[in-house]
Amino acid sequence: MSLSAESVGHDRIAQLIQLAPIGIDDFSALRYLHAKSLIAQTADAVSDDQAAGLIHLIYSPDYSDLVMDEELVGAWLDGELVGSTGWHPSREAGSVARLSPILVRHPRFGIGRRLLAEVETRARRSGFRQFATWCTGEAVPFFERRGYHITSHGAKAFAPGQSLPVTFLRKDVA
């Protein structure tokens, strides 16, 4: 049975989402989700060449190494991976948890909100009280509504000579 917004209300879909760790056996679904979501979320910010570079990175062996360094969490709906994020201790400052971008296939269903709350909880349980992340421009209001503040604007390199314009954010928790 396939679920859609038409057959089930937004709130009900949010309740049907199951959060679970993402393991190596889920990497094919993770790559698909990341490719679809990144291209959709950055369509106005990247050129066709940059989009092709992002896709190339996502389907490269190097991408597995990048995501294996994180504690990944997925949002599953009816057996489909519909969202993901993760976290890891920051390399430059031991007290900061570095959160991965939140990527979702179906925006506005509360998937990103649930994923963010989950990784913040996991990081807090591990003793972290500061969170840092980056996102593309359209996601900034999402993070600001959840207590994050902009620290800078810059670019994330993803291939030689190619980068993505991003905003860096931080949140301190009691």
N, C-alpha and C positions, 0 to 999 in steps of 0.2 A: 504494500500500500504506500503510495506516495503522498506526502503532505504538502499543502500549499497554503498561502495566505488566504486564498479564497475559501478553502474548505475548513480552515481552523483560524480563529482570531489571533492577532498578534500576541496578546497576553498568554493565550493557551500555547502557542508555539514556544514562547519563552519558557514555559513550564515543562515542555516536552524535551527541551535541550538537556542532554546528559554531558557533564564535564568529566573528562578522564585523561590520564596521562597519554601522551603520544610516544609510542615506541618505534623502534627501527622497522617493524613490520608495517607501520602506518605511513612510511615515508613516501610511497607512491601517491597516496591520497593527499599528503601534506604538500608535495610538489604541485599537484594539480590545483589545490586550493590556493597556494601562494601565487602561482602563475596567473590564474583567473582574477584573483582579488587585487594583486598588485597592479596589473594592467588596467583593471576597471577603476581603481582608486587613484591612479596616476595619469589617466588618459589626457588630462588637460595640462599636465606638468612635464611630460616627456615626449621626445620625438620618436618617430618610428624606429630609428636606429637604437635609441636608448631602450625602448621597449624590447627590441630583439635582444639587446645585451642582457637585460633583466631575465628574460626567458632562458637565454643560454646559461646564465649563472644558476638559475633554479634547477635546471636539469643536468648540471655538471656534477661530477663526483665531489668537487670542493664544497658544494652546498651541504651535503651530508655531514661533512666535518664541521661546518659552521653551526648547524642546528644541533649536533650531538653535544655541544658544549653547554647546552641549556636544559633546564627542566621545562619540558614542553607540556602544554595542556591543550587539549582539543575540545571543541564543542561538537557533539554528534546529534544529528536529528534523523531519525528513521534510518540509521545505519550509514549516513553520509557525514563526512567531516565537513562542517559548515563554518568553522572558525578555529583559530589557533592563536596562541601567544606563548610566551615562556619568560624565563628569567634566569639570571646567573649573577654571582657576586661580581662587582666591577673590578677590573684588573688594576685600575689606577688608585682606587680608594676603597679600602676594605669595608667601610661602613655603608656603602651604597649598593643597592640591588639594581642591576641593569635590566630593565624590562624590554622584551622584544616588541616589535610592532604587532598590533592586533589586526589580524586579517580575517575578514568574514565574507562569506558568499552572499548573504542576505542582510544588508544593512537595515537598521531601524526595527529590529525584532528583539533587542536587548541582549544579543549574543555577545557583543563587545563589552558591554557593561558587566556581564557575568564573568567573562574571561578575565577582565581587569581585576575585579574583586577577588577572584580565585588566586591569581598570581601574587597580588599584594598580600593576601592572607598567608600564602606559602612563604613568601619572603620575610614577613613579620615573624612567623613561627621560627625562622632560622636566625632571628636576631637583628634583622635590618630595619632601620627606621627612616631611611631615605631611599627614594626611588627615582631613577632617571630613565628617560626613554627618548625616542625620536619618532617623528611622524611626518607625513606630508601635510601640506597646508590645510587641506579640508578637514583633517582630523583634530586640529588644534582645539577648536571649541569643545569637542568631546572630552579631552583631557582637562581643560580649564574648568569645566563643570564639575570635575571630580577632584579639584584641589591642586592640580598641577599648575606651575607657572613657567613661562617661557624663560629660558636662560640664554639662548642665542639662536641664530639662524645660520645655516651652513649647507653643506652638501655631504652626502654619503657616497663614497666611491664604491662601485660594484663591478667595474671592469676597467682595464687600462684606458684612460682617457674618457671614461664615462662616469657620471655621478648623477645623483638624484637630489633635487633641492629639498631640504628638510628643516624642521624646527626641532630644537632640543628643549626638553622640559624636565622639571624636577618637582618632587613633592616630599615634604617632611611630615612624618606622622609622630604622634605622641607615643 
